């Protein structure tokens, strides 16, 4: 019955976002199309290099997007990083136009197995949380792709003031879930941030390796899809 307490050892499942529940559509073609709509043509490699530079900057500074105003400022800086790495024809675009092109280029979608897995866990009575190194916009992203109603809490590093793999962000999620570490499982795609971080917080961790291409240490639990995830926690 939905909302019932599971009978087994575990009560809650924590999930990473990007690479686990959510995937990023390839942004370079989207950037090419967005710039073309403003009369600026760039080739695939130029768009790719510019977006990679912006993404690198974002990863290093995402903690600065802790609320709507600081997120807007962060996005403006990201657009300027994009400008610096585009060819000269694109550098003269107004800041607002370039930021619109950037936001147009960043689109997320749920993995096909995400909603079914979250739904099954909820029906079994498990509580769940997304624990992600992300800015404050993650709740909006999850809502837009239809996942927010399937999780109980969303814990993002920019709001928490601490990022994975530090144990503090996992501990915050556990407090919100009212769950002890030994009664929770973390599922994520990064050995460094998700697996090591969860282990550091005393949480069982399961690596999702969608491409079956991640090198893992002996003893690391690994799955390749969220299908039948409930078999691991019941």
Secondary structure, DSSP 8 states (H G I E B T S, - for coil): -TT---SSS--EEEE-SBTTTEEE--HHHHHHHHHHHTT----HHHHHHHHHHHHHHHHHHGGG--SHHHHHHHHHHHHHHHHHTS-HHHHTS-HHHHHHHHHHH--EEE-HHHHHHHHHHHHTT-EEEEEES--TTHHHHHHHTT-GGG-SEEEEHHHHT--TTSHHHHHHHHHHHT--GGGEEEEES-IIIIIHHHHHTT-EEEEE-TTS-----TT-EEES-STTTHHHH-
